[in-house]
Amino acid sequence: MYGFEAITYHNGWAMAITGATIVFSGLIVLSALISQLHKLANFLDKRQRGKSSVADAPSAAPEDAAATGAPRFDVDVALAPFRAASATLAEPFALADLHQAARKLNLPHPHLTIQALCQKDELIHEEDGLFRWRQATPFGSNPS
């Protein structure tokens, strides 16, 4: 006896369906467990820190960064160190060169600061991807 006849005689179809059902059931359970791991991690984290309190719950975003005690980013304060970092660069210069000079001086967050300086038009875009500093204006005069 060979082929489908042998499979039918020895309950092969039932064993194949049962095996496939067991495998797919296991995969479903495994995927459900994996999808809920973040809840287990949060539970263990809260348990490690102690009982959760109202302070742990997320709150609405504060209106002012000073209210949270987080330092505020001020472009005018960051301008002077970045100008000093670019003193060795010939204008116009590439932003990669300014970034490298800022990293050598250990200035904080060079990517974010350079982006903020570009948005405030302190760094002016020239041709070929090069930049130059906006000319400093004396106090009390209007930049034109």
C-alpha positions as CSV (number, residue, x, y, z in Angstrom):
1,M,0.0,0.0,0.0
2,Y,1.4,3.3,-1.1
3,G,0.4,7.0,-1.6
4,F,-2.8,8.5,-0.5
5,E,-4.3,5.1,0.3
6,A,-1.5,4.5,2.9
7,I,-2.0,8.0,4.3
8,T,-5.7,7.5,4.7
9,Y,-5.3,4.0,6.2
10,H,-2.9,5.2,9.0
11,N,-4.8,8.3,9.9
12,G,-2.2,10.5,8.1
13,W,-4.7,13.3,7.2
14,A,-5.9,13.6,10.8
15,M,-2.2,13.7,12.1
16,A,-1.3,16.3,9.5
17,I,-4.2,18.6,10.4
18,T,-3.5,18.1,14.1
19,G,0.2,18.9,13.7
20,A,-0.5,22.0,11.6
21,T,-3.1,23.1,14.2
22,I,-0.7,22.6,17.0
23,V,2.1,24.5,15.2
24,F,-0.2,27.5,14.3
25,S,-1.7,27.6,17.8
26,G,1.8,27.8,19.2
27,L,2.7,30.6,16.8
28,I,-0.4,32.5,17.8
29,V,0.3,32.2,21.5
30,L,4.0,33.2,20.9
31,S,3.0,36.3,18.9
32,A,0.5,37.3,21.5
33,L,3.1,37.0,24.2
34,I,5.7,39.0,22.3
35,S,3.2,41.7,21.5
36,Q,2.5,42.2,25.2
37,L,6.2,42.2,26.4
38,H,6.1,46.0,26.8
39,K,3.4,45.7,29.4
40,L,5.5,43.1,31.3
41,A,8.5,45.4,31.1
42,N,6.5,48.4,32.4
43,F,5.2,46.2,35.3
44,L,8.6,45.1,36.3
45,D,10.0,48.6,36.0
46,K,7.3,50.0,38.3
47,R,7.8,47.1,40.7
48,Q,11.5,47.8,40.8
49,R,10.9,51.5,41.5
50,G,8.3,50.8,44.1
51,K,4.6,51.4,44.1
52,S,3.5,53.7,41.3
53,S,2.2,57.1,42.3
54,V,0.4,59.9,40.7
55,A,3.8,61.5,39.9
56,D,4.6,58.5,37.6
57,A,1.5,59.1,35.5
58,P,2.1,61.2,32.4
59,S,0.8,64.7,32.7
60,A,0.0,67.5,30.2
61,A,2.9,69.2,28.6
62,P,4.0,72.2,30.7
63,E,3.6,75.6,29.0
64,D,7.0,76.8,30.0
65,A,10.3,74.8,30.1
66,A,11.3,76.9,33.1
67,A,8.4,75.4,35.1
68,T,9.9,71.9,34.7
69,G,13.4,73.0,35.7
70,A,14.6,71.9,32.3
71,P,17.2,74.2,30.7
72,R,16.0,76.3,27.9
73,F,17.9,76.5,24.6
74,D,18.9,80.0,23.8
75,V,20.3,80.6,20.3
76,D,21.9,83.9,21.3
77,V,23.9,82.1,24.1
78,A,25.0,79.4,21.7
79,L,26.0,81.8,19.0
80,A,29.3,83.1,20.5
81,P,30.9,79.6,21.1
82,F,30.0,78.4,17.6
83,R,31.4,81.6,16.0
84,A,34.6,81.1,18.0
85,A,34.7,77.4,16.9
86,S,34.5,78.6,13.3
87,A,37.3,81.2,13.7
88,T,39.8,78.9,12.0
89,L,37.4,78.2,9.0
90,A,37.5,80.4,6.0
91,E,34.1,81.8,5.0
92,P,32.1,80.4,3.3
93,F,32.4,77.0,5.1
94,A,30.7,73.7,5.1
95,L,28.5,72.7,8.0
96,A,30.4,69.5,8.4
97,D,33.5,71.6,9.1
98,L,31.7,73.7,11.6
99,H,30.3,70.5,13.3
100,Q,33.8,69.0,13.5
101,A,35.2,72.2,15.0
102,A,32.4,72.3,17.6
103,R,33.0,68.6,18.4
104,K,36.7,69.4,19.0
105,L,35.7,72.1,21.5
106,N,33.1,69.8,23.2
107,L,30.3,72.1,22.5
108,P,26.9,70.6,23.5
109,H,24.5,69.3,20.8
110,P,26.2,70.6,17.7
111,H,23.6,69.2,15.3
112,L,20.7,70.8,17.1
113,T,22.5,74.1,17.7
114,I,23.6,74.4,14.0
115,Q,20.0,73.6,12.9
116,A,18.7,76.3,15.3
117,L,21.3,78.8,14.0
118,C,20.2,78.1,10.4
119,Q,16.6,78.6,11.4
120,K,17.3,81.9,13.1
121,D,19.2,83.1,10.0
122,E,22.5,83.3,11.9
123,L,24.0,81.0,9.3
124,I,23.3,82.1,5.8
125,H,23.2,79.6,3.0
126,E,25.5,80.3,0.1
127,E,25.9,78.4,-3.2
128,D,27.3,74.9,-3.3
129,G,26.1,74.0,0.2
130,L,28.4,76.4,1.9
131,F,27.4,78.8,4.7
132,R,28.6,82.1,6.2
133,W,27.7,83.9,9.4
134,R,25.2,86.8,9.3
135,Q,27.0,90.0,9.8
136,A,26.9,91.2,13.4
137,T,25.0,94.4,13.9
138,P,25.8,96.9,16.6
139,F,23.4,97.3,19.4
140,G,20.5,99.6,18.6
141,S,20.8,99.5,14.9
142,N,18.5,97.7,12.5
143,P,19.9,94.9,10.4
144,S,19.3,95.6,6.7
